[in-house]
Amino acid sequence: MENQKELRTWLDKFNLDHPLVIAGPCSAETEDQLVTIAKQLKDSDVSVLRAGLWKPRTRPGNFEGVGALGLKWMQTAKEETGLLTTTEVANANHVDLALENDVDILWIGARTTVSPFIVQEIAEALKGTDKTVLIKNPVNPDLSLWLGAVERFYTAGVKNLGVIHRGFSNYEKTKYRNNPEWQIPIDLQNKFPDLPLILDPSHIAGRRDIIFDLCQTALDLNYDGLMVETHHDPDNAWSDAAQQITPATLIQVMKDLKIRKEISESEEFVSSLKNLRAKIDITDHQLLEILSKRMKIADEIGKIKKSQNVAILQTSRWNEILGKMILEGEQQGLSEEFVLKMFKAIHQESINHQKKVISE
């Protein structure tokens, strides 16, 4: 994607003094439900009404959406409120139907992004259109797969593009439905700074009580917008009830969010930040030195294991270290999630070092 500047054109047209806000129910249920929600969002920061029509569920038997019937409901909501509309498309047929019914923005779901074949099919169906397409991250933490999907649309001539960060599946239990893995979208921003980045806090959270914190984190990381699932009666929603909030709650969230400056020209700020960053650089260097020492010890352990023909992995020892480090980490103000990730990475590198020693 050579000329990245054109990627922001569609977003700049909104001419907003706040992040772009996309909101609406997880699923369109009835025309009355959709129009009611749209009307409650009309006089707010929301610019785009979202609603899932085709719902790819993890297991069959759950509500899988009203399908094409909901497209007419979206048109009605648009006519009565002036909000733009967006829905998920998962194949070329969905695209054709959405185009016929004047849906303004299409989004590609996480389960679709993982398949280059389907992404290419949808990109081909959108050739020659000026539709805006937002691409959710794949369910697994794979930046190249995410960017590959973006590039397929760009190559097909679809230039109004953006990405949606909705978190990543994780086999371990955390407080999130889908782990945010913030470093992945940060890496994406670094590679393509002009590609609009939108947070979907609803799918990351899986529950409504941490929606605000996720939105604030996104703004602190310079995200361009938010896609928040809203329902006028969330407890009785037909899908993903626990993660939806009311339009009134969303309006309050937008009032409470702090939009921070990227930088301050204050001399005191610049000087203080420079000094603290210098301390960070020194500490980072010390961290690498300590890790290098640890790996040299791992090499020595590998030599001993090799001499006695002992297996590399010692499960009881590993579990003992992990439990102890989690407790010590908490005493030092470090979260269990961070300590787990850090020591798993250190453990994997230690295994790699010992494997190299034993195989030599």
C-alpha positions in Angstrom: 0.0 0.0 0.0 2.2 2.8 -1.3 0.0 5.9 -1.0 -1.4 5.5 2.5 -2.7 9.1 2.7 -5.8 8.1 0.6 -6.7 5.5 3.3 -7.9 8.3 5.6 -10.1 10.2 3.0 -13.3 8.5 4.0 -12.8 9.2 7.7 -11.8 12.8 7.2 -15.1 13.5 5.5 -16.9 13.0 8.8 -15.1 16.2 10.0 -15.5 15.2 13.6 -14.0 16.8 16.7 -14.2 13.4 18.5 -13.5 9.8 17.6 -15.8 8.2 15.0 -18.5 6.2 16.9 -20.3 3.3 15.4 -23.0 1.8 17.6 -26.1 -0.4 17.5 -27.2 -3.9 18.5 -25.2 -7.1 18.1 -28.1 -8.4 16.0 -31.0 -6.8 14.3 -34.0 -8.6 15.9 -37.1 -6.7 14.6 -37.7 -3.5 12.7 -39.1 -1.8 15.8 -36.0 -2.8 17.9 -33.6 -1.4 15.3 -35.4 1.8 14.7 -35.9 2.4 18.4 -32.2 2.0 19.1 -31.3 4.3 16.1 -33.6 7.0 17.4 -32.0 6.8 20.9 -28.6 7.2 19.2 -29.6 10.0 16.8 -28.7 13.0 18.9 -25.3 11.8 20.1 -21.7 11.3 19.0 -22.8 8.3 17.0 -22.4 8.7 13.2 -23.0 5.1 12.0 -25.6 2.5 13.0 -24.3 -1.0 13.2 -26.4 -4.3 13.2 -25.5 -7.9 12.6 -27.8 -9.5 10.0 -25.9 -12.7 9.2 -24.4 -14.1 12.5 -21.8 -16.8 12.2 -22.1 -18.5 15.5 -19.5 -20.7 17.0 -22.0 -23.6 17.5 -25.2 -24.3 15.5 -28.6 -23.9 17.2 -28.0 -20.3 18.4 -29.7 -17.3 16.8 -27.9 -16.8 13.5 -29.5 -13.5 12.4 -32.5 -12.4 10.4 -30.6 -12.2 7.2 -31.5 -10.1 4.2 -34.8 -9.2 5.8 -33.0 -6.8 8.1 -31.6 -4.7 5.2 -35.0 -3.0 4.8 -35.1 -2.3 8.5 -31.7 -0.6 8.2 -32.9 1.5 5.4 -35.9 2.6 7.5 -33.6 3.5 10.4 -31.4 5.5 8.1 -34.3 7.4 6.7 -35.7 8.2 10.1 -32.5 9.3 11.8 -30.0 10.2 9.1 -27.4 7.8 10.6 -25.2 5.9 8.1 -25.4 2.1 8.3 -23.0 -0.8 8.5 -23.3 -4.6 8.7 -21.0 -7.6 8.5 -20.6 -9.4 5.1 -19.2 -12.9 5.0 -19.4 -13.8 1.3 -20.0 -12.3 -2.1 -23.8 -12.8 -1.9 -23.9 -10.7 1.3 -22.0 -8.0 -0.5 -24.5 -7.9 -3.5 -27.4 -7.7 -1.1 -25.8 -4.9 0.9 -25.0 -2.9 -2.2 -28.5 -3.3 -3.5 -29.9 -1.9 -0.2 -27.4 1.0 0.0 -25.5 -0.1 3.2 -22.9 2.6 3.6 -20.1 0.7 5.3 -19.3 -3.1 5.2 -17.2 -4.9 7.8 -15.4 -8.2 7.6 -15.7 -10.4 10.6 -12.9 -12.0 12.5 -13.9 -15.5 11.3 -13.8 -14.3 7.7 -10.5 -12.5 8.0 -8.7 -15.8 8.7 -9.6 -17.1 5.2 -7.7 -15.5 2.3 -10.0 -17.3 -0.2 -13.2 -15.7 1.2 -11.5 -12.3 1.6 -10.5 -12.4 -2.0 -14.0 -13.4 -3.1 -15.5 -10.4 -1.2 -12.8 -8.1 -2.5 -13.6 -9.1 -6.1 -17.3 -8.5 -5.4 -16.5 -4.9 -4.3 -14.3 -4.0 -7.3 -15.3 -0.8 -8.9 -17.3 0.5 -5.9 -16.4 3.3 -3.5 -17.7 1.5 -0.4 -15.9 1.8 2.9 -14.7 -1.6 4.2 -13.6 -2.2 7.8 -11.6 -5.4 8.5 -11.7 -7.0 11.9 -8.6 -8.7 13.2 -8.5 -12.5 12.7 -9.5 -14.6 15.7 -5.9 -15.7 16.2 -3.1 -13.2 17.0 -1.6 -13.0 13.5 -0.7 -9.5 12.3 0.4 -10.7 8.8 -3.0 -12.4 8.2 -4.8 -9.2 9.3 -2.7 -7.0 7.0 -3.0 -9.6 4.2 -6.7 -9.1 4.2 -6.3 -5.3 4.0 -3.9 -5.6 1.1 -6.3 -7.9 -0.8 -9.0 -5.2 -0.7 -6.5 -2.5 -1.6 -5.1 -4.5 -4.5 -8.7 -4.9 -5.7 -9.1 -1.1 -5.9 -11.0 -0.7 -2.6 -9.3 2.3 -1.1 -11.7 3.4 1.6 -10.3 1.0 4.2 -10.0 0.7 8.0 -9.4 -1.9 10.6 -11.3 -3.0 13.7 -9.5 -4.3 16.8 -11.8 -6.8 18.5 -9.3 -8.9 20.4 -7.9 -12.4 20.0 -8.9 -15.8 21.1 -6.9 -17.3 23.9 -7.2 -20.8 25.4 -6.3 -19.4 28.8 -9.0 -17.8 31.0 -8.6 -14.1 31.4 -10.9 -11.2 32.4 -11.5 -10.6 28.7 -13.7 -12.6 26.3 -11.0 -11.9 23.7 -7.6 -10.8 24.8 -6.8 -7.3 23.5 -3.1 -8.0 22.8 -2.6 -4.2 22.5 0.9 -4.6 21.0 -0.5 -6.2 17.8 -2.6 -3.1 16.8 0.3 -0.9 17.9 2.6 -2.7 15.5 -0.1 -2.3 12.8 -0.2 1.5 13.5 3.6 1.7 13.2 3.5 -0.1 9.8 0.5 1.8 8.4 -0.1 5.0 10.4 -2.7 6.3 8.0 -4.9 3.2 8.2 -7.9 4.2 10.4 -8.0 2.0 13.6 -11.2 1.4 15.4 -11.7 -0.4 18.7 -14.5 -2.9 19.3 -14.6 -3.0 23.1 -17.7 -5.2 23.2 -16.1 -8.3 21.8 -12.9 -7.8 23.8 -14.8 -7.3 27.1 -17.6 -9.9 26.8 -19.2 -7.9 29.6 -20.4 -4.4 29.9 -18.7 -3.3 33.1 -15.2 -2.8 31.5 -16.4 -1.2 28.2 -15.4 2.3 29.4 -11.9 1.3 30.5 -11.2 -0.3 27.1 -12.5 2.8 25.2 -10.3 5.1 27.3 -7.2 2.8 26.6 -8.0 3.0 22.9 -8.1 6.8 23.0 -4.9 6.9 25.0 -3.3 4.8 22.2 -4.6 7.2 19.5 -7.3 5.0 18.0 -9.6 6.8 15.4 -12.9 5.4 16.5 -15.1 3.0 18.5 -17.6 0.4 17.6 -19.8 -0.3 20.6 -22.7 -2.8 20.8 -25.8 -1.0 22.1 -29.3 -2.2 22.8 -32.4 -0.5 24.3 -33.0 -3.6 26.4 -29.6 -5.4 26.6 -30.5 -8.0 29.2 -33.1 -9.4 26.8 -31.0 -9.2 23.6 -31.1 -12.2 21.3 -27.3 -12.5 21.1 -24.4 -11.4 23.3 -26.6 -9.8 25.9 -23.8 -9.4 28.6 -21.6 -7.2 26.4 -24.2 -4.7 25.2 -24.9 -1.3 26.8 -27.9 1.0 26.5 -27.7 4.1 24.2 -28.0 6.3 27.3 -24.9 4.5 28.8 -23.0 5.0 25.6 -23.8 8.7 25.6 -22.5 9.0 29.2 -19.4 7.0 28.2 -18.6 9.5 25.5 -19.0 12.4 27.9 -16.7 10.8 30.4 -13.9 9.8 28.0 -10.8 11.9 28.0 -9.4 12.7 24.6 -5.7 13.5 25.3 -3.2 15.5 23.3 -0.5 13.5 21.4 2.2 15.9 22.7 2.7 19.0 24.9 5.0 21.8 23.9 5.5 22.7 27.6 9.3 22.9 28.4 8.7 21.3 31.8 6.8 18.4 30.1 9.5 17.9 27.5 12.3 18.0 30.0 10.6 15.7 32.5 9.7 13.2 29.8 13.2 13.2 28.4 14.7 12.4 31.9 12.2 9.6 32.6 12.7 8.1 29.1 16.5 8.1 29.8 15.8 6.1 33.0 13.6 3.7 31.0 16.5 3.2 28.4 19.0 2.4 31.2 16.5 0.0 32.9 15.8 -1.8 29.6 19.5 -2.3 29.0 19.8 -3.7 32.5 16.9 -6.1 31.8 18.6 -7.4 28.8 21.8 -8.0 30.7 19.9 -9.9 33.4 18.1 -12.0 30.8 21.4 -12.8 29.1 22.8 -14.0 32.5 19.8 -16.1 33.0 20.1 -17.8 29.6 23.8 -18.5 30.3 22.7 -20.3 33.4 20.1 -22.2 31.3 23.0 -23.3 29.0 24.8 -24.7 32.0 21.7 -26.6 33.1 21.4 -27.9 29.5 25.0 -29.3 29.7 24.2 -31.1 33.0 21.0 -32.6 31.6 22.8 -33.7 28.5 25.5 -35.5 30.6 22.9 -37.4 32.5 20.5 -37.9 29.6 17.7 -36.0 31.4 14.6 -34.5 29.7 14.6 -30.7 29.2 11.2 -30.0 30.5 10.8 -30.5 34.3 7.1 -29.8 34.8 7.1 -29.7 38.6 10.0 -27.2 38.7 8.3 -25.0 36.1 5.0 -24.9 38.0 6.9 -24.1 41.2 8.6 -21.1 39.5 5.5 -19.8 37.9 3.4 -19.9 41.1 6.2 -18.2 43.1 6.7 -15.5 40.5 3.0 -14.7 40.3 2.9 -14.1 44.0 6.1 -12.0 44.0 4.9 -10.1 41.0 1.7 -9.1 42.7 3.7 -7.8 45.7 5.7 -5.7 43.2 2.5 -4.3 41.6 2.7 -6.5 38.5 -0.5 -8.1 37.2 -0.8 -11.9 37.0 -1.4 -11.7 33.3 1.8 -9.8 32.7 3.9 -12.1 34.9 2.5 -15.2 33.2 3.3 -13.9 29.7 6.8 -12.7 30.7 7.8 -15.9 32.4 6.3 -18.1 29.7 8.5 -16.2 27.2 11.5 -16.6 29.4 10.8 -20.3 29.9 10.5 -20.9 26.1 13.8 -19.1 25.5 15.4 -21.2 28.2 14.1 -24.4 26.6 15.4 -23.2 23.2 18.9 -22.6 24.7 18.9 -26.1 26.4 17.7 -27.7 23.1 20.6 -26.1 21.3 23.1 -27.3 23.9 21.7 -30.9 24.0 21.7 -31.2 20.2 25.2 -30.0 19.7 
